[in-house]
Amino acid sequence: MESMNKILVINPFGIGDVLFTTPLLRNLKNFFPGSRIAFMCGERVAPILENNPHIDEVIAFNRGDFKRYYKQGKLAAIKILWQIVLKLKRYKFNLCFDLSLEHRYSLLLKLLGVKMRIGYDFKGRGRFLTHKIELDEYKDKHVAEYHLELLSFLNLEPRPERLEFFLSSKQKEWAQDFLSLKGVKGSDILIAIAPFGGEAFGEQFEIKQWPAENFASLCNILCERYRAKIVIIAGSKEKNALDSFMDLLYNKDVIDTSSNSLIEAASIISSCSIMVANDTGPLRFADALGVSSVALFGPTDDKVYGFYPPDSRNIAVKKEFPCRPCYRKFRLSGCNYNRRCLRGISVDEVLEAVEKLLAKGKENG
């Protein structure tokens, strides 16, 4: 245990997956206060970890390149793998948590000579791990709890911790200046809306989305009833969808973040009163930043991928059907019911949840 002072955590996935790792990171730093902890992740999400005090270094890589070289054949795979080995060798890691669900990363760790390689054995892909949990899917408990359970291999009893995302004072100040330039005042009710997202599901991304016309109706009501200022959280690839969405709004005076960076969008979310979102990355920003949120869950299980830990400052809105959740074993089974789990959620139900959080925020000052 005392020799475990150079620790690597690998998570090559998206925003939510990386933020689900933050309770593990805090526990590792608490258990090994003198250790050096590195986090290996994709280039796109690396910035969200830069201010995390429980990480000493972020090692960013292009996951697409990694997978592409493997598809080109054994020689190309060996070449890229060896380049990474040479790059990481100097760190002399002696403990690693591999959360990739793949065999490539644990093979890399074996080549690096990492003594203790902890992770998941999904479809036999954990063959290069020294300690592993058999896993078919994340089920019945939150992903963050699965990651914490890995500490049992070190005979450690983890403490449950919130998801965490750390913004610098400069990033927060930038958001305040940005919103001020957009005409937002301190007394305004500022509501972030994330009507898109779900690209991690590939061509089936729309299966995770509450209908855009419902989001638009919600925005129209919030503007009229509460004079709320609306912030639309959207990525640069969603500009066409955003243009169509804007056509549905009565009040076009909304704040558009599609030209902002990931960190800038997160900084803006941190200044909002409430967030309303599909089950996507921006929702995780809000949860980790302590922004009260209403989330719409369809094919995914909110017990597994929802708020962590669940509490009264957040509300998950969902409709129960025998077919839900249909995202099982990290795959969608395909929807034969025209997304009834999401289409069945009315605007009034979501509005009621938003109003409940607004009232709670008013009570708490």
C-alpha positions as CSV (number, residue, x, y, z in Angstrom):
1,M,0.0,0.0,0.0
2,E,2.8,2.4,0.9
3,S,4.5,1.9,-2.5
4,M,1.3,2.9,-4.4
5,N,2.5,6.4,-4.9
6,K,2.2,6.8,-8.7
7,I,-1.3,6.2,-9.8
8,L,-2.9,6.3,-13.2
9,V,-6.7,6.5,-13.9
10,I,-7.8,5.8,-17.5
11,N,-11.2,6.8,-18.8
12,P,-11.4,7.4,-22.5
13,F,-15.1,8.3,-22.7
14,G,-17.2,11.5,-22.6
15,I,-18.1,14.3,-20.2
16,G,-20.4,12.3,-18.0
17,D,-18.2,9.2,-17.8
18,V,-15.2,11.3,-16.8
19,L,-17.2,13.3,-14.1
20,F,-18.6,10.0,-12.8
21,T,-14.9,9.2,-11.9
22,T,-14.4,12.2,-9.7
23,P,-15.7,10.5,-6.4
24,L,-13.0,7.9,-7.0
25,L,-10.3,10.6,-7.5
26,R,-11.2,12.3,-4.3
27,N,-11.0,9.0,-2.4
28,L,-7.7,8.1,-4.0
29,K,-6.2,11.4,-2.9
30,N,-7.6,11.0,0.6
31,F,-6.2,7.4,0.9
32,F,-2.8,8.3,-0.7
33,P,-2.2,11.9,0.2
34,G,1.4,11.9,-0.9
35,S,0.8,10.1,-4.2
36,R,1.0,11.5,-7.7
37,I,-2.2,10.9,-9.6
38,A,-2.4,11.2,-13.4
39,F,-5.6,10.9,-15.5
40,M,-5.6,9.6,-19.0
41,C,-8.5,10.7,-21.2
42,G,-9.6,12.0,-24.6
43,E,-8.4,15.4,-25.8
44,R,-12.0,16.8,-25.9
45,V,-12.7,16.3,-22.2
46,A,-9.2,16.9,-20.9
47,P,-9.9,20.6,-20.1
48,I,-12.7,19.7,-17.6
49,L,-10.1,18.1,-15.3
50,E,-7.4,20.8,-15.4
51,N,-8.4,22.5,-12.1
52,N,-9.2,19.3,-10.2
53,P,-7.0,19.3,-7.1
54,H,-7.1,15.5,-6.8
55,I,-5.2,15.2,-10.1
56,D,-1.6,16.1,-10.6
57,E,-1.5,15.7,-14.3
58,V,-3.9,15.1,-17.2
59,I,-2.6,13.0,-20.1
60,A,-4.7,13.7,-23.1
61,F,-4.8,11.5,-26.2
62,N,-6.9,11.0,-29.4
63,R,-9.0,8.0,-28.8
64,G,-10.0,8.0,-32.5
65,D,-6.4,7.7,-33.6
66,F,-5.9,4.9,-31.1
67,K,-8.8,2.8,-32.5
68,R,-8.0,3.6,-36.1
69,Y,-4.4,2.3,-35.8
70,Y,-5.8,-0.9,-34.3
71,K,-8.1,-1.3,-37.3
72,Q,-5.2,-0.9,-39.7
73,G,-3.6,-4.1,-38.6
74,K,-1.2,-5.6,-36.0
75,L,1.8,-3.7,-37.2
76,A,0.2,-0.3,-37.0
77,A,-1.3,-1.2,-33.6
78,I,2.1,-2.3,-32.2
79,K,3.7,0.9,-33.5
80,I,1.2,3.3,-31.9
81,L,1.2,1.2,-28.7
82,W,4.9,1.3,-28.4
83,Q,5.0,5.1,-29.0
84,I,2.5,5.4,-26.0
85,V,4.6,3.0,-23.9
86,L,7.7,5.1,-24.5
87,K,5.8,8.3,-23.6
88,L,4.4,6.9,-20.4
89,K,7.4,4.9,-19.2
90,R,8.9,7.8,-17.4
91,Y,6.0,8.1,-15.0
92,K,6.8,4.7,-13.5
93,F,3.2,4.0,-12.4
94,N,2.7,1.2,-9.9
95,L,-1.1,1.3,-9.6
96,C,-3.7,1.9,-12.3
97,F,-7.5,2.0,-12.5
98,D,-8.5,1.1,-16.1
99,L,-12.2,2.1,-16.6
100,S,-12.1,1.7,-20.4
101,L,-13.9,-1.7,-20.7
102,E,-11.3,-2.6,-23.4
103,H,-8.2,-4.8,-23.5
104,R,-5.9,-2.3,-25.3
105,Y,-5.3,-0.1,-22.3
106,S,-4.6,-2.9,-19.8
107,L,-2.2,-4.4,-22.4
108,L,-0.5,-1.0,-22.5
109,L,-0.3,-1.1,-18.7
110,K,1.2,-4.5,-18.7
111,L,3.9,-3.4,-21.2
112,L,4.6,-0.5,-18.8
113,G,5.2,-2.9,-16.0
114,V,2.4,-1.5,-13.7
115,K,2.2,-3.9,-10.8
116,M,-1.4,-3.5,-9.9
117,R,-3.9,-3.1,-12.8
118,I,-7.5,-2.8,-11.5
119,G,-10.6,-2.6,-13.7
120,Y,-13.6,-4.4,-15.2
121,D,-13.7,-7.7,-17.2
122,F,-16.3,-6.9,-19.8
123,K,-16.7,-9.6,-22.5
124,G,-13.3,-11.1,-21.5
125,R,-11.5,-7.8,-22.2
126,G,-9.9,-7.6,-18.8
127,R,-7.4,-10.4,-19.4
128,F,-4.4,-8.2,-18.9
129,L,-5.7,-6.8,-15.5
130,T,-4.4,-8.2,-12.2
131,H,-7.6,-7.4,-10.3
132,K,-11.0,-7.2,-12.0
133,I,-14.7,-7.2,-11.4
134,E,-16.8,-9.3,-13.8
135,L,-19.1,-6.9,-15.6
136,D,-21.9,-7.4,-18.1
137,E,-23.4,-3.9,-17.7
138,Y,-23.8,-1.1,-15.1
139,K,-27.0,-2.0,-13.4
140,D,-29.1,-1.2,-10.2
141,K,-26.5,1.3,-8.8
142,H,-24.7,4.4,-10.1
143,V,-21.6,4.2,-12.3
144,A,-19.7,6.2,-9.7
145,E,-20.4,3.5,-7.1
146,Y,-19.0,0.8,-9.4
147,H,-15.8,2.8,-9.7
148,L,-15.6,3.2,-5.9
149,E,-16.1,-0.5,-5.5
150,L,-12.8,-1.1,-7.2
151,L,-11.1,0.2,-4.1
152,S,-12.0,-3.0,-2.3
153,F,-9.1,-4.6,-4.1
154,L,-6.9,-2.4,-1.9
155,N,-8.9,-3.3,1.2
156,L,-10.2,0.3,1.3
157,E,-13.7,1.4,2.4
158,P,-14.5,4.5,0.2
159,R,-16.6,7.4,1.3
160,P,-19.4,8.4,-1.1
161,E,-18.6,11.8,-2.6
162,R,-20.5,14.1,-4.9
163,L,-19.5,14.5,-8.6
164,E,-17.0,17.4,-8.8
165,F,-16.0,19.9,-11.4
166,F,-13.7,22.8,-10.5
167,L,-13.7,26.2,-12.3
168,S,-11.1,28.8,-11.7
169,S,-12.0,32.2,-10.4
170,K,-11.0,33.6,-13.9
171,Q,-13.4,31.2,-15.6
172,K,-16.3,32.2,-13.2
173,E,-15.5,35.9,-13.8
174,W,-15.5,35.4,-17.5
175,A,-19.0,33.9,-17.3
176,Q,-20.2,36.8,-15.3
177,D,-18.8,39.3,-17.8
178,F,-20.2,37.3,-20.7
179,L,-23.7,37.2,-19.2
180,S,-23.6,40.9,-18.3
181,L,-22.8,41.8,-21.9
182,K,-25.8,39.8,-22.9
183,G,-28.0,41.9,-20.6
184,V,-28.3,39.5,-17.7
185,K,-28.8,41.2,-14.3
186,G,-28.2,39.7,-10.9
187,S,-31.9,39.6,-10.1
188,D,-32.8,37.7,-13.3
189,I,-33.9,34.1,-13.3
190,L,-31.4,32.4,-15.6
191,I,-32.3,29.0,-16.9
192,A,-30.0,26.8,-18.9
193,I,-31.7,24.6,-21.5
194,A,-29.9,21.7,-23.2
195,P,-32.4,20.4,-25.9
196,F,-29.8,18.5,-27.9
197,G,-27.0,16.2,-27.2
198,G,-26.6,12.4,-27.2
199,E,-24.0,12.1,-29.9
200,A,-22.3,9.3,-27.9
201,F,-25.2,7.2,-29.2
202,G,-24.0,7.6,-32.8
203,E,-26.7,7.7,-35.5
204,Q,-29.4,6.9,-32.8
205,F,-28.6,10.1,-30.8
206,E,-32.2,11.4,-31.2
207,I,-33.5,8.5,-29.1
208,K,-32.2,10.3,-26.0
209,Q,-33.9,13.6,-26.8
210,W,-37.2,15.0,-25.5
211,P,-39.0,16.5,-28.5
212,A,-37.5,19.9,-29.5
213,E,-41.0,21.4,-29.7
214,N,-41.6,20.5,-26.1
215,F,-38.4,22.2,-25.0
216,A,-39.5,25.3,-27.0
217,S,-42.9,25.3,-25.4
218,L,-41.3,25.1,-22.0
219,C,-39.0,28.1,-22.8
220,N,-42.0,30.1,-24.0
221,I,-43.9,29.5,-20.8
222,L,-40.9,30.3,-18.6
223,C,-40.2,33.5,-20.5
224,E,-43.8,34.6,-20.3
225,R,-44.6,33.5,-16.8
226,Y,-41.4,34.3,-15.0
227,R,-39.6,36.6,-17.4
228,A,-36.8,34.1,-17.3
229,K,-33.6,34.6,-19.3
230,I,-32.9,31.4,-21.3
231,V,-29.5,30.1,-22.1
232,I,-29.4,27.5,-24.9
233,I,-26.6,25.0,-24.3
234,A,-25.5,23.7,-27.7
235,G,-22.3,22.5,-29.4
236,S,-20.8,23.8,-32.6
237,K,-22.1,20.8,-34.5
238,E,-25.7,21.6,-33.4
239,K,-26.0,24.9,-35.2
240,N,-28.6,23.6,-37.7
241,A,-30.7,22.1,-35.0
242,L,-30.4,25.3,-33.0
243,D,-31.6,27.4,-36.0
244,S,-34.7,25.1,-36.3
245,F,-35.2,25.3,-32.5
246,M,-35.1,29.1,-32.6
247,D,-38.0,29.2,-35.1
248,L,-40.2,27.6,-32.4
249,L,-39.4,30.3,-29.8
250,Y,-41.7,33.4,-29.3
251,N,-38.9,35.3,-27.6
252,K,-35.8,35.1,-29.7
253,D,-33.7,37.0,-27.1
254,V,-32.0,33.9,-25.8
255,I,-28.3,33.4,-25.1
256,D,-26.7,31.0,-27.5
257,T,-23.5,29.0,-26.4
258,S,-22.9,27.1,-29.7
259,S,-19.8,29.3,-30.4
260,N,-18.4,28.8,-26.9
261,S,-15.9,26.3,-25.7
262,L,-16.7,23.4,-23.4
263,I,-15.3,25.1,-20.4
264,E,-17.0,28.4,-21.3
265,A,-20.4,26.6,-21.5
266,A,-19.7,25.0,-18.2
267,S,-18.8,28.4,-16.7
268,I,-22.1,29.8,-18.0
269,I,-24.1,26.9,-16.5
270,S,-22.5,27.5,-13.1
271,S,-24.1,31.0,-13.1
272,C,-27.6,29.7,-13.9
273,S,-30.5,29.2,-11.4
274,I,-31.7,25.9,-13.0
275,M,-30.7,23.6,-15.8
276,V,-33.2,21.5,-17.9
277,A,-31.6,18.9,-20.0
278,N,-31.7,15.6,-21.8
279,D,-29.4,12.9,-20.4
280,T,-26.2,14.4,-21.8
281,G,-22.9,15.9,-20.9
282,P,-24.1,19.4,-20.0
283,L,-26.4,17.9,-17.4
284,R,-23.3,16.4,-15.7
285,F,-21.7,19.8,-15.6
286,A,-24.7,21.1,-13.7
287,D,-24.8,18.2,-11.3
288,A,-21.0,18.5,-10.5
289,L,-21.3,22.3,-10.2
290,G,-24.2,22.1,-7.7
291,V,-26.7,23.7,-10.1
292,S,-30.3,22.5,-9.5
293,S,-31.5,20.5,-12.5
294,V,-34.4,18.8,-14.1
295,A,-33.3,15.9,-16.3
296,L,-35.3,13.9,-18.8
297,F,-34.5,10.2,-18.9
298,G,-35.7,7.9,-21.7
299,P,-33.6,4.8,-22.8
300,T,-31.1,5.1,-20.0
301,D,-31.6,4.2,-16.3
302,D,-31.5,7.3,-14.1
303,K,-30.4,5.1,-11.1
304,V,-27.2,4.2,-13.0
305,Y,-26.6,7.3,-15.1
306,G,-28.5,10.0,-13.2
307,F,-27.7,12.4,-10.4
308,Y,-25.1,11.4,-7.9
309,P,-25.9,11.2,-5.2
310,P,-29.7,11.7,-5.7
311,D,-31.1,14.5,-3.6
312,S,-33.9,17.1,-3.4
313,R,-32.0,19.8,-5.4
314,N,-32.4,17.7,-8.6
315,I,-35.4,16.1,-10.2
316,A,-35.3,13.2,-12.8
317,V,-38.4,13.1,-14.9
318,K,-39.3,9.8,-16.6
319,K,-42.1,7.5,-17.7
320,E,-42.0,3.9,-16.7
321,F,-42.6,1.3,-19.4
322,P,-41.8,-2.5,-19.5
323,C,-39.3,-1.7,-22.3
324,R,-37.4,0.9,-20.3
325,P,-34.5,1.2,-19.9
326,C,-33.6,-0.2,-23.4
327,Y,-30.0,0.9,-23.1
328,R,-28.6,-2.4,-21.7
329,K,-25.1,-3.9,-21.8
330,F,-23.8,-0.7,-23.3
331,R,-26.1,-1.0,-26.4
332,L,-29.5,0.2,-27.5
333,S,-31.9,-2.5,-28.5
334,G,-33.7,-0.2,-30.9
335,C,-37.0,1.5,-30.2
336,N,-40.3,0.0,-31.6
337,Y,-42.5,2.5,-29.8
338,N,-41.6,5.9,-31.3
339,R,-39.7,7.0,-28.2
340,R,-42.8,6.8,-26.0
341,C,-40.7,7.0,-22.8
342,L,-39.7,10.6,-23.8
343,R,-42.7,11.6,-25.9
344,G,-44.9,10.6,-23.0
345,I,-43.4,13.3,-20.8
346,S,-45.6,16.3,-21.0
347,V,-44.5,20.0,-20.9
348,D,-46.6,20.5,-17.8
349,E,-44.8,17.7,-16.0
350,V,-41.4,19.3,-16.7
351,L,-42.7,22.8,-15.9
352,E,-44.0,21.5,-12.5
353,A,-40.5,20.2,-11.8
354,V,-38.9,23.5,-12.7
355,E,-41.4,25.4,-10.6
356,K,-40.7,23.2,-7.7
357,L,-37.0,23.9,-7.9
358,L,-37.6,27.7,-8.4
359,A,-39.7,27.7,-5.3
360,K,-37.1,25.8,-3.4
361,G,-34.4,28.2,-4.5
362,K,-36.5,31.1,-3.4
363,E,-36.9,29.6,0.0
364,N,-33.2,29.1,0.4
365,G,-32.5,32.7,-0.7
